[in-house]
Amino acid sequence: MMKRILITGGAGFVGSHLCERLLNEGNEVVCLDNYFTGSKKNIEHLMDHHYFELVRHDVTQPYMIEVDEIYNLACPASPVHYQYNPIKTIKTSVMGAINMLGLAKRVKAKILQASTSEVYGDPSVHPQPESYWGNVNPIGLRSCYDEGKRCAETLFMDYNIQNNVDVKIIRIFNTYGPNMNPNDGRVVSNFIVQALKGEDITIFGDGTQTRSFQYVKDLVEGTIRMMNSRDGFMGPVNIGNPGEFTMIELAEKVLKLTNSKSKLIHLPLPKDDPMQRKPDITLAQKELNGWEPKVHLEEGLVKTIAYFDKLLKEA
């Protein structure tokens, strides 16, 4: 059955992949984006599709439409972008959630919130299960993003309890793949672009801090399964890849796969940067029909490197 689906932040890195997948499944997709970090380039190949609609709109302002489902993805997700205008970042998370939840309430749509592993802060529990409440600095440089997403989760739960809105919450761990912004300051795009250009690869701190990297296709699969999960299951649920790598390991993989002669250099660690991050995905496996990431890091990196290589050659 064809559904009418609204995706906020649909021209962004993750949103563009979600738009494409949901269109391919025979749905009508309305993509909402203000192009702060999203790009028309990510979705231009969908523009001729009869069931795809692109709307330039900022989610901090209300939006009226009749839809069956809403995926609320709108918010800059890399430190470079979310710290550029911290007030705007937290407004996007909080006002965006209020506006989209209000819309879902009026038209009785099911709504999914893209939250983040950043709600765990610099975790004192490892790996991080959904039951862990986090270790977040509420007045730090990153708090506009962390606390904005934490507040959005609160709003989603309260709209469910008070207004019976059908809500779902996922917590997304580090994700990479084609359509990433080359200047977004995230570690995978940084390392790949530096390696392809033959520039020094900049590692913050000693490089022993760890992250878990999931390929965007795995995230999209988990996100759609969460939207379609059983009635009454709201989450939050971790969507991430439990494979854990140090920054040095990641840099060395990128150097090998790009045949780059770049050197590794170390810079001071940014404030409140978490030392480790790894999802416990037990709940996702149980509730989302055995969902788990399928794409190994090297396989995903090869595809991402090819994307950036093409982008840099065009530029």
N, C-alpha and C positions, 0 to 999 in steps of 0.2 A: 504494500500500500504506500503510495507517495505521501511523504510528509513535507510540510513547509517548515523550514528550519532557519533560524536566525543565528549567525555566528558573529559575535562582536570581536574585533581584532582579526577579522577574517583575511586581511591582506598581509598579516604578519607571518613570521616564520612557521609557527605551528598551525595557525588558522588557515593558511593557504593550502596546506596538505589536507586539513580536515574538510575544507570546501570541496576539494577535488574528489576525495573519497566518498563524501555523502552524495555528490552529484552522480558519481559513477554507480552508486547504489540505487539511483532512480528517484532521488528527492529533489524538491525545489529548494534552492539555497539563496538566502539573502545575506550578503556580506557587508558588515558595517565596519568602517575604519576611518580614522582621522589622519592617517599616514604619518603619525609622529615617528613610529619605527617601522610600520608596515610599508609596503611598496606595491604599486600597480603592477610592476614587473612580475611579482610572485603569482599574480592571478590573471595576467593578460591572456594566457592560453585558454582561460575559461570564459572570456567575455562573449564569445559567439554562441555559447550554450544557451538554448532557449529557456532553461529553468534556472539560470544564474542571474542574480541582480546585485549590482554594486552600489552602495550608498555611502557618500562621504558624510560622516556624522561622528560627533564626540559623545561618548557614553555618559559624560558628566551632565548632559542635557537629556531630558526624557525623549523617548521615541515611541511612536504609535504604529503598531502593525498587528495583523492577525497571523499567529504562527502556532505550530504544534509543539515545537521544542526550541530552546535557547541554549546555546553554548556561550558562556560568558568568559572570553579569553582576553578581552581588551586590557592591556597594561604593559608598559615597557618592562622587560624582564632582565636586562643586563645592567650591572652597576653604572656603567658609563651613561646610559640613557635615563635610568630612574633617579640618579643623583643630579642630573642636569637641571631638573625642576622638581625638587622633592615634594613641594606642596601639590603640584599638578599630579604627581604619581599617586599620592595618598587619596586625592580627590577621585582619580580614575578608579581606584579599587573600591572606595567607600560609596561615592555617589553613583558610580557605575553599577555596583551591586544593588543599591536602593532602586535605581531606575529600572533595571532589568527585572528585579524581583516584583516591582510594582506592575510591570507589563505582564509577567508570568501570572500574577494574581488575577489581573483583569481578564486575560484571555484564556485562563486555565491551561497554560503551557507547562510542560516539564522543563526544569532549568538546571544546568550543570555549571558549577563554579570551578574554574581552573585555579586552584590554590597552588602552593609551592612548598618544597622541602625547606625553604627559608623560614617557615613557621617554627622549625626546630632550633633555629639560631646556631650557635656553636655548641653542638650537642654533648651532653655528659652521659648519654646512653648510646650504645653502638652495637649493632645497627639500629636505626630509628623505627620503632613501631608506631602505629597511629595513636596508641594510648599515651605516648610520651608528650608532655605539655611544652617542652622546649626550653631553651635558655637564650632569650632574646634581650638585647639592650634596647629599651623603648625610646631612648633619646640619642642613639648612635647614628652614624652616617647612612647605614643601611635600613634604618627603622621605617623610613617612608614606605619602603616596599614590604618589609617583613610585617609591620604592624597593620599596614593597609590590607594585606591578604588575611591576617588573623581576624581583623574586624569584619572583612567580607564573609569569612566562615561563620562568625557569630550571627551576622545578619541573615545568612541562609538558614541557619538552624532556627532563629527566632521567627522568620517568616513561615517556616514549616509548622512550628508549635502554635503560633498565634493565628495564622491565616490559612493553614493547611495547604500551603504551596508545595508542590511535588519537587523536591530538591535533591541534587546529587553533588558531592564534593570530592574532587581528586586533588592529591598533593603531588605535583610534578617534580621529579628529580632532574638533575642536569641532562639536557637533551641537545642533540646536535644533528646536522644533516643539511641537505640542499635547502636553499632559500634563507639561510642564516644571513644576517647583515654582516658584511665583511668588517665593518668598523664598530661592532657592538661590544668589543672588549671582553667577550667571553673567551674562556681559555682555548677551546677547540678552534674557533675561528681565528683567534690571535696566532696560535702556533702554526696553523696551516698557511695563513697569509704571509707570515714572516718567513716561513720555510720556502714557500714558492718564490718570494721576492729575494731570497738569499740574504735577508736581514738577520741580525742576532735574535735568537728566541729568548724572550724575557720571561723568566720564572720569578714569581714573587715569593720571598722567603727562601728557605733552604730546599724547597721542592719536595719535601717528604709529606706534605699535606695531601690528603686523598680525596678523590671524587669518584662517583659512579656515573658512567656515561651511557645514556640510552639513545638509540637511533630513533628518529622522529616517526618512522613507520610503526614501530612498536608502541609508541605513545598514542598515536592516533587510534590504533586497534584497541588499546586499553580504555581510551576515552569513550569510544563508541559503545564498547561493552558496558562501561559504567552507566551511560545514559539508558541502556536497555536492561540494566540489572533489575532484580526482583523488586516488586512494590514494597515500600517500607524500608529498603536498604538505602541509606542516605550517604554513608561514608562518615568521615573522610576515609579515603583509601589511597595508599601510596602507589604511584605509577612510576617505576624507575627500574634501572638495571642493577642488580646487586653486585655485579663485577666491580671491584674496587681497585683503583690505580693511583699511584703517586703522580704528581705533576712531572717529575723527571721521567717516569715510565712513559707517560703520554707524549712528552717531547721527543723521546727517542723513537717511539713508533712513527710519529709524524716525519722525523728526519729520514727514517728508513724508507717509508712509503713514497716520499717526495724526491728521494735521492739528493737531498739538499746538503750543502756544505755549511749551512748556518751553524754558528756557535751558540752554546747556552750561556746566558748571563743572568745573574741574580740581582733582583731589586728588593727594597724593603717590603714587608708584608703589609697590605692595607689594614686599617683598623677594623676590628670585629670580623675579620675573614675567618670562617670556620676551618678548623684543622682537619676535620674528617666528616664525611657524608656518605651514608650507604643505606638504602632502603631495606626494611624488612617487608617483603611482598607476600607474606603468608596470607593476609586477608584478601588481597587481589586474586591470588590463586584460588582461594576458596569461593569467593563471591562472583568472580567474573569468568566462569566456565574454564577454569584452569589457565587463565591468561598468564603468560610470562614472556619476557623479551626473547626474541628469536635471533636478532642480528648481533653478531659478535663485533667487538670494537674495531678490529682490523678491517672487516668487511664494510662496516659503516664508514670508516675513515676513507677507504678507497673511493667510495661514492661521493663523499663530501669534498675530498681533494679535487676530484674531477670537476665538480660544480664550481669551486673557487678558481681553478685553473682556467676554465672557460670564461668566468667573470673577469678575471684579471687581463686575459688576452683581449677581450672585447673593450675593456677600458683603455 
